[in-house]
Amino acid sequence: MDNQNNQQRPGHMPRLSYGQRFWRIWGPFIIEWGIQIAVSMVAAVVVMYQYMNAHTKEVVAAYENQAAMMQFATKLMNMMQKYTTIISGATALVVIPVMLFLYHRDRNREKYYGVATNKKAPLWKYVLVVVFAGGASLALNNLILIGNLSALSATYETTATSMYSAPFAVQIVCLAILSPIAEELVFRGLMFRRMREDTGAKLAIIYTSVVFGIFHGNFVQMLYGFLMGLMFAWLCEKYGSVLAPIVAHVTANLLALFATKYQIFDRMMADIRVIGMVTVGAATIAAIIYLQIKQIDEKPTGYSENKEIS
């Protein structure tokens, strides 16, 4: 029976045990989570050491009084929030090479077993990705603002304030470049493509998008992350490369950063007619581009099974 289960059909990956399959799909996320905890702990130690050296008397008082200890701990937590963006960037710097190693190992594994993969779309079609992601992101952000969904999440404003408190150049590097690359390698480059081997594209798109949404931690970002995650995974499938969701993710984050920096969202919200027209226009553009991307033939040569997604 074991020999039969381990038999490999030409062009297919060898069968794995349930434990191996669990680690194969969830391993990248667990590794990223572990790296994030480790980087945050190192950052906390550095911040605490610097603060204690600069405020020796306050530290001594904290050890002698419980109320002072609570105040001291609160100050340290507030200081850590100021470094949220930098910690995210530092985490991504560690995560990216690890995930790239795993990603290229997966591609070599596919070649070794002769697994047919989706065709890669030509580079010029990545212009469609930029426009599609920009339109969808703008429309979705506007809908969140119009619906005042941020009021439903007490932690959303705190998280946003912490992220946008860093210098703008740091925000661009950490939040619009490094973090999207790291997240796309984890969720689309590894989790999505690995799960797709067992379940097919449709279920893998939904499953990884749910996990991606939960990963963001509060209701507003969960909703936004889930919907954008659907788009990112679909682009990964259609373009046959993790580069497509990376480009889309970077585009969406850049748009959000610049719109926040230059108060574009606030200006649109000043007149409901303006934000309404912009939202409809952005959604229309995204829908038109979606139809264009949908026509891309991603199926590998010799494809005959009905696994097409829409």
The 8 nearest C-alpha neighbors of each residue, nearest first, counted from 0:
[[1, 3, 2, 4, 5, 6, 14, 16],
 [2, 0, 4, 3, 5, 6, 14, 16],
 [3, 1, 5, 0, 4, 6, 7, 14],
 [2, 4, 0, 6, 1, 5, 7, 14],
 [5, 3, 1, 2, 6, 0, 14, 7],
 [4, 6, 2, 14, 3, 1, 7, 13],
 [5, 7, 3, 4, 2, 8, 13, 14],
 [8, 6, 13, 5, 9, 11, 12, 14],
 [7, 9, 11, 10, 6, 12, 13, 112],
 [10, 8, 11, 7, 113, 112, 114, 12],
 [9, 11, 114, 113, 112, 8, 115, 12],
 [12, 10, 8, 9, 114, 112, 13, 7],
 [11, 13, 112, 14, 7, 10, 114, 109],
 [14, 12, 7, 5, 15, 11, 6, 8],
 [15, 13, 5, 12, 4, 16, 7, 6],
 [16, 14, 19, 20, 13, 17, 5, 18],
 [15, 17, 19, 18, 20, 14, 21, 5],
 [18, 16, 20, 19, 21, 15, 22, 14],
 [19, 17, 21, 16, 20, 22, 15, 23],
 [18, 20, 16, 22, 17, 21, 15, 23],
 [19, 21, 23, 17, 18, 22, 15, 16],
 [22, 20, 18, 24, 19, 23, 25, 17],
 [21, 23, 26, 25, 19, 24, 20, 18],
 [22, 24, 20, 26, 21, 25, 19, 193],
 [25, 23, 190, 21, 22, 26, 193, 194],
 [24, 26, 22, 28, 27, 23, 21, 29],
 [25, 27, 22, 29, 23, 28, 24, 30],
 [28, 26, 30, 29, 185, 25, 31, 189],
 [27, 29, 31, 30, 25, 26, 32, 185],
 [30, 28, 32, 26, 31, 27, 33, 25],
 [29, 31, 33, 27, 32, 28, 26, 34],
 [32, 30, 34, 28, 33, 29, 35, 94],
 [33, 31, 29, 35, 30, 34, 28, 36],
 [32, 34, 30, 36, 31, 35, 29, 37],
 [33, 35, 37, 31, 36, 32, 38, 30],
 [36, 34, 32, 38, 33, 37, 90, 39],
 [35, 37, 39, 33, 34, 38, 40, 32],
 [36, 38, 34, 40, 39, 35, 33, 41],
 [39, 37, 41, 35, 40, 36, 90, 34],
 [40, 38, 42, 36, 37, 41, 43, 35],
 [41, 39, 43, 37, 42, 38, 36, 44],
 [40, 42, 38, 44, 43, 39, 37, 45],
 [41, 43, 39, 45, 40, 44, 46, 38],
 [44, 42, 40, 46, 41, 45, 47, 39],
 [43, 45, 47, 41, 42, 46, 48, 40],
 [46, 44, 42, 48, 43, 47, 49, 41],
 [47, 45, 43, 49, 48, 44, 50, 42],
 [46, 48, 44, 50, 45, 49, 43, 51],
 [49, 47, 45, 51, 46, 50, 44, 52],
 [50, 48, 52, 46, 47, 51, 45, 53],
 [49, 51, 47, 53, 52, 48, 54, 46],
 [50, 52, 54, 48, 53, 55, 49, 47],
 [53, 51, 49, 50, 54, 55, 48, 47],
 [52, 54, 50, 51, 55, 49, 48, 56],
 [55, 53, 51, 57, 56, 52, 50, 58],
 [54, 56, 58, 57, 51, 52, 53, 59],
 [57, 55, 59, 58, 54, 60, 61, 51],
 [58, 56, 60, 54, 59, 55, 61, 71],
 [57, 59, 61, 55, 60, 56, 51, 54],
 [60, 58, 56, 62, 61, 57, 55, 63],
 [61, 59, 57, 63, 58, 62, 64, 56],
 [62, 60, 68, 67, 58, 64, 59, 63],
 [61, 63, 59, 60, 64, 68, 58, 65],
 [62, 64, 60, 61, 59, 65, 67, 68],
 [63, 65, 67, 61, 66, 62, 68, 60],
 [64, 66, 68, 67, 69, 61, 63, 62],
 [67, 65, 69, 68, 64, 70, 61, 71],
 [66, 68, 61, 70, 64, 65, 69, 71],
 [67, 69, 61, 65, 71, 66, 70, 72],
 [70, 68, 72, 66, 71, 67, 73, 65],
 [71, 69, 67, 73, 68, 72, 74, 66],
 [70, 72, 68, 74, 69, 73, 67, 75],
 [71, 73, 69, 75, 74, 70, 68, 76],
 [74, 72, 70, 76, 75, 71, 69, 77],
 [73, 75, 77, 71, 76, 72, 78, 70],
 [74, 76, 78, 72, 73, 77, 79, 71],
 [77, 75, 79, 73, 78, 74, 72, 80],
 [78, 76, 74, 80, 79, 75, 73, 81],
 [77, 79, 75, 81, 76, 80, 74, 82],
 [78, 80, 76, 82, 81, 77, 75, 83],
 [81, 79, 83, 77, 82, 78, 161, 76],
 [82, 80, 78, 79, 161, 83, 164, 77],
 [81, 83, 85, 79, 80, 84, 86, 78],
 [84, 82, 80, 86, 85, 81, 162, 161],
 [85, 83, 87, 162, 86, 82, 88, 173],
 [84, 86, 88, 82, 87, 83, 89, 173],
 [85, 87, 89, 83, 88, 84, 82, 90],
 [88, 86, 84, 90, 85, 89, 83, 91],
 [87, 89, 173, 85, 91, 86, 90, 177],
 [90, 88, 86, 92, 91, 87, 85, 93],
 [89, 91, 87, 93, 88, 92, 35, 86],
 [92, 90, 94, 88, 93, 181, 89, 178],
 [93, 91, 89, 90, 94, 95, 88, 177],
 [92, 94, 91, 90, 95, 96, 89, 97],
 [93, 95, 91, 97, 92, 96, 181, 98],
 [94, 96, 181, 98, 97, 92, 93, 91],
 [97, 95, 99, 98, 94, 100, 93, 92],
 [98, 96, 100, 94, 95, 99, 101, 93],
 [99, 97, 101, 95, 100, 96, 102, 184],
 [98, 100, 102, 96, 101, 97, 95, 103],
 [99, 101, 97, 98, 103, 102, 104, 96],
 [102, 100, 104, 98, 99, 103, 105, 97],
 [101, 103, 99, 105, 104, 100, 98, 189],
 [104, 102, 106, 105, 100, 101, 99, 107],
 [103, 105, 101, 107, 102, 106, 108, 100],
 [106, 104, 108, 102, 103, 107, 101, 109],
 [105, 107, 103, 109, 108, 104, 110, 102],
 [108, 106, 110, 104, 109, 105, 111, 103],
 [109, 107, 105, 111, 106, 110, 104, 112],
 [110, 108, 114, 106, 112, 107, 111, 113],
 [111, 109, 113, 107, 108, 112, 114, 106],
 [110, 112, 108, 109, 113, 107, 114, 106],
 [113, 111, 109, 110, 114, 10, 12, 108],
 [112, 114, 10, 110, 111, 109, 115, 9],
 [115, 113, 10, 109, 11, 112, 110, 116],
 [114, 116, 299, 113, 10, 117, 109, 300],
 [117, 115, 299, 114, 118, 239, 298, 109],
 [118, 116, 299, 239, 297, 298, 119, 115],
 [119, 117, 297, 239, 299, 298, 120, 116],
 [118, 120, 239, 238, 240, 117, 121, 297],
 [119, 121, 238, 118, 122, 239, 124, 297],
 [122, 120, 123, 124, 119, 125, 238, 118],
 [121, 123, 124, 125, 120, 126, 119, 243],
 [122, 124, 125, 121, 126, 127, 120, 128],
 [125, 123, 126, 122, 127, 121, 120, 128],
 [124, 126, 128, 127, 123, 122, 129, 243],
 [125, 127, 124, 129, 128, 123, 130, 122],
 [128, 126, 125, 130, 129, 124, 131, 288],
 [127, 129, 125, 131, 126, 130, 247, 132],
 [128, 130, 126, 132, 127, 131, 247, 133],
 [131, 129, 133, 127, 128, 132, 134, 126],
 [130, 132, 285, 128, 134, 133, 129, 288],
 [133, 131, 247, 135, 129, 134, 130, 136],
 [132, 134, 130, 136, 131, 135, 251, 129],
 [133, 135, 281, 285, 137, 131, 136, 132],
 [134, 136, 132, 138, 285, 137, 133, 282],
 [137, 135, 139, 133, 138, 134, 251, 132],
 [138, 136, 140, 134, 139, 135, 133, 141],
 [137, 139, 278, 141, 135, 281, 282, 136],
 [140, 138, 142, 136, 141, 137, 135, 143],
 [141, 139, 143, 137, 142, 138, 136, 144],
 [140, 142, 144, 138, 143, 139, 145, 137],
 [143, 141, 145, 139, 144, 140, 146, 138],
 [142, 144, 140, 146, 141, 148, 145, 147],
 [143, 145, 147, 141, 142, 146, 140, 148],
 [146, 144, 142, 147, 143, 141, 268, 148],
 [145, 147, 143, 148, 144, 142, 149, 141],
 [148, 146, 144, 149, 145, 150, 143, 151],
 [149, 147, 150, 146, 143, 151, 219, 144],
 [148, 150, 151, 147, 152, 219, 155, 143],
 [151, 149, 148, 152, 147, 153, 155, 156],
 [150, 152, 149, 148, 153, 218, 219, 147],
 [153, 151, 155, 154, 150, 149, 218, 217],
 [152, 154, 155, 151, 156, 150, 157, 149],
 [155, 153, 157, 152, 156, 158, 217, 159],
 [156, 154, 158, 152, 157, 153, 159, 217],
 [155, 157, 159, 158, 154, 160, 153, 149],
 [158, 156, 160, 154, 155, 159, 161, 153],
 [157, 159, 155, 161, 156, 160, 154, 162],
 [160, 158, 156, 162, 161, 157, 163, 155],
 [161, 159, 157, 163, 158, 162, 164, 156],
 [160, 162, 158, 164, 159, 80, 81, 163],
 [163, 161, 159, 84, 160, 164, 83, 158],
 [164, 162, 160, 165, 161, 159, 170, 167],
 [163, 165, 161, 162, 160, 81, 166, 84],
 [164, 166, 163, 170, 167, 169, 84, 162],
 [167, 165, 169, 168, 170, 164, 163, 171],
 [166, 168, 170, 169, 165, 171, 163, 260],
 [169, 167, 171, 170, 166, 172, 165, 173],
 [168, 170, 172, 166, 167, 171, 173, 165],
 [171, 169, 167, 174, 173, 168, 172, 165],
 [170, 172, 175, 168, 169, 174, 173, 167],
 [171, 173, 176, 169, 170, 175, 174, 177],
 [174, 172, 88, 177, 170, 171, 176, 169],
 [173, 175, 170, 178, 171, 176, 172, 177],
 [176, 174, 171, 252, 249, 253, 172, 173],
 [175, 177, 172, 179, 178, 249, 173, 174],
 [176, 178, 173, 180, 91, 179, 88, 172],
 [177, 179, 181, 174, 91, 180, 176, 173],
 [180, 178, 182, 181, 177, 248, 176, 249],
 [181, 179, 183, 177, 178, 182, 245, 184],
 [180, 182, 95, 178, 184, 91, 179, 183],
 [183, 181, 179, 185, 184, 180, 186, 178],
 [184, 182, 187, 186, 180, 185, 181, 245],
 [183, 185, 188, 181, 182, 187, 186, 98],
 [186, 184, 182, 189, 183, 27, 188, 187],
 [187, 185, 190, 183, 184, 189, 191, 182],
 [186, 188, 191, 183, 189, 190, 184, 232],
 [189, 187, 184, 241, 185, 186, 192, 183],
 [188, 190, 185, 192, 187, 191, 193, 186],
 [191, 189, 186, 24, 193, 192, 187, 194],
 [192, 190, 187, 194, 193, 203, 189, 195],
 [191, 193, 195, 189, 194, 190, 188, 187],
 [194, 192, 190, 195, 191, 196, 189, 24],
 [195, 193, 191, 196, 197, 192, 203, 190],
 [194, 196, 199, 192, 200, 198, 203, 193],
 [195, 197, 194, 193, 198, 199, 192, 12],
 [198, 196, 195, 194, 199, 193, 203, 200],
 [197, 199, 195, 196, 202, 194, 203, 200],
 [200, 198, 195, 201, 197, 196, 202, 203],
 [199, 201, 203, 195, 202, 204, 198, 308],
 [202, 200, 204, 203, 199, 205, 308, 198],
 [201, 203, 205, 204, 200, 206, 198, 199],
 [204, 202, 206, 200, 195, 201, 205, 191],
 [203, 205, 201, 202, 232, 207, 206, 200],
 [206, 204, 208, 202, 203, 207, 209, 201],
 [205, 207, 203, 209, 208, 204, 202, 210],
 [206, 208, 210, 209, 204, 205, 211, 203],
 [209, 207, 228, 211, 225, 205, 210, 206],
 [210, 208, 212, 206, 211, 207, 225, 205],
 [211, 209, 207, 213, 212, 208, 214, 206],
 [212, 210, 208, 214, 209, 213, 207, 224],
 [211, 213, 221, 225, 224, 209, 214, 210],
 [212, 214, 210, 215, 221, 211, 216, 209],
 [213, 215, 211, 212, 216, 210, 221, 224],
 [216, 214, 213, 221, 212, 220, 217, 224],
 [215, 217, 214, 213, 221, 220, 218, 212],
 [218, 216, 220, 221, 219, 215, 155, 152],
 [217, 219, 221, 220, 152, 222, 216, 151],
 [220, 218, 222, 221, 217, 149, 223, 148],
 [219, 221, 223, 222, 217, 224, 218, 215],
 [222, 220, 212, 218, 224, 213, 219, 223],
 [223, 221, 225, 219, 220, 224, 218, 212],
 [222, 224, 220, 226, 221, 225, 227, 219],
 [225, 223, 212, 221, 227, 222, 220, 226],
 [224, 226, 212, 228, 208, 222, 209, 223],
 [227, 225, 229, 228, 223, 224, 222, 230],
 [228, 226, 230, 224, 229, 225, 223, 231],
 [227, 229, 208, 225, 231, 230, 226, 224],
 [230, 228, 226, 227, 232, 208, 231, 204],
 [229, 231, 227, 233, 228, 232, 234, 226],
 [230, 232, 244, 228, 234, 233, 229, 227],
 [233, 231, 235, 229, 234, 204, 230, 187],
 [234, 232, 236, 230, 235, 231, 229, 237],
 [235, 233, 237, 231, 236, 232, 238, 244],
 [236, 234, 232, 233, 241, 238, 240, 237],
 [235, 237, 233, 234, 239, 238, 232, 297],
 [236, 238, 234, 297, 239, 235, 233, 295],
 [239, 237, 120, 119, 235, 240, 236, 234],
 [240, 238, 119, 117, 236, 118, 237, 235],
 [241, 239, 242, 235, 238, 243, 119, 236],
 [240, 242, 188, 243, 235, 244, 245, 187],
 [241, 243, 245, 240, 244, 246, 235, 238],
 [242, 244, 246, 245, 241, 235, 234, 240],
 [245, 243, 231, 247, 246, 242, 241, 235],
 [244, 246, 242, 248, 243, 247, 180, 183],
 [247, 245, 249, 243, 244, 248, 250, 242],
 [246, 248, 244, 250, 132, 245, 249, 129],
 [249, 247, 245, 251, 250, 246, 179, 244],
 [248, 250, 175, 246, 252, 247, 251, 176],
 [251, 249, 247, 253, 248, 252, 246, 129],
 [252, 250, 248, 254, 249, 253, 136, 133],
 [253, 251, 175, 255, 249, 254, 250, 256],
 [254, 252, 256, 250, 175, 255, 251, 249],
 [253, 255, 251, 257, 252, 256, 258, 250],
 [256, 254, 252, 258, 253, 257, 259, 251],
 [257, 255, 253, 259, 254, 258, 260, 252],
 [256, 258, 260, 254, 259, 255, 261, 253],
 [257, 259, 263, 255, 261, 256, 260, 262],
 [260, 258, 262, 256, 257, 261, 255, 263],
 [261, 259, 257, 258, 262, 256, 263, 167],
 [260, 262, 258, 263, 259, 257, 264, 256],
 [263, 261, 259, 265, 264, 260, 258, 266],
 [262, 264, 258, 266, 265, 261, 267, 259],
 [263, 265, 267, 262, 266, 258, 268, 259],
 [266, 264, 268, 262, 263, 267, 269, 259],
 [267, 265, 263, 269, 268, 264, 262, 270],
 [266, 268, 274, 264, 269, 265, 273, 270],
 [267, 269, 265, 270, 266, 271, 274, 264],
 [268, 270, 266, 267, 265, 271, 273, 274],
 [271, 269, 268, 273, 272, 267, 274, 266],
 [270, 272, 274, 273, 268, 275, 269, 267],
 [273, 271, 275, 270, 274, 276, 267, 277],
 [274, 272, 276, 275, 270, 271, 267, 277],
 [273, 275, 267, 277, 271, 276, 272, 268],
 [274, 276, 272, 278, 273, 277, 271, 279],
 [275, 277, 279, 273, 278, 274, 280, 272],
 [278, 276, 280, 274, 275, 279, 281, 273],
 [279, 277, 138, 275, 281, 280, 276, 274],
 [278, 280, 282, 276, 277, 281, 283, 275],
 [279, 281, 277, 283, 278, 282, 276, 284],
 [280, 282, 134, 278, 284, 283, 138, 279],
 [281, 283, 285, 279, 280, 284, 138, 134],
 [284, 282, 286, 280, 285, 281, 279, 287],
 [283, 285, 287, 281, 286, 282, 134, 280],
 [286, 284, 131, 134, 282, 288, 283, 135],
 [285, 287, 289, 283, 284, 288, 282, 290],
 [288, 286, 284, 290, 289, 285, 283, 291],
 [287, 289, 291, 285, 290, 286, 131, 292],
 [290, 288, 286, 292, 291, 287, 293, 285],
 [289, 291, 293, 287, 288, 292, 286, 294],
 [292, 290, 288, 289, 293, 294, 287, 295],
 [293, 291, 289, 294, 295, 290, 288, 127],
 [292, 294, 290, 291, 295, 289, 309, 237],
 [295, 293, 292, 291, 296, 290, 289, 297],
 [296, 294, 292, 293, 297, 237, 291, 120],
 [297, 295, 298, 294, 237, 118, 293, 120],
 [296, 298, 118, 117, 237, 295, 299, 238],
 [297, 299, 117, 296, 302, 118, 300, 116],
 [300, 298, 117, 118, 302, 116, 115, 301],
 [299, 301, 302, 298, 115, 118, 117, 116],
 [302, 300, 303, 299, 298, 115, 304, 116],
 [303, 301, 300, 299, 298, 304, 305, 115],
 [302, 304, 301, 305, 306, 298, 300, 299],
 [305, 303, 306, 302, 307, 301, 298, 299],
 [304, 306, 307, 303, 302, 308, 298, 199],
 [307, 305, 304, 308, 199, 200, 303, 201],
 [306, 308, 305, 309, 298, 304, 200, 297],
 [309, 307, 306, 201, 200, 233, 236, 237],
 [308, 307, 293, 233, 201, 294, 290, 237]]
